[in-house]
């Protein structure tokens, strides 16, 4: 029992810091960056005419989110998707 008292004590804060730093190292090693939404290319905004990126939603529908005029346009119909495809410029290889 006397041996336990003579043992140097480790602070709980040091142990917590070690655990968090080990978890952070594991998390950093496994992070792979990828875009949140895939894009099809660029097209002119129907409202203001600026070139904007055409994104694809989780339900596989194209939409435009214009940063200039703040328009957000979803293309749900077959005809609107066909017209968008005609004016969309494909994405260049990155």
Secondary structure, 3 states (H helix, E strand, C coil): CHHHHHCCCCCHHHHHHHHHHHHHHHHHHCCCCCCCCCEEEEEECCCCCCEEEEEECCCCCEEEECCCCCCEEECCCHHHHHHHHHHCEECCCC
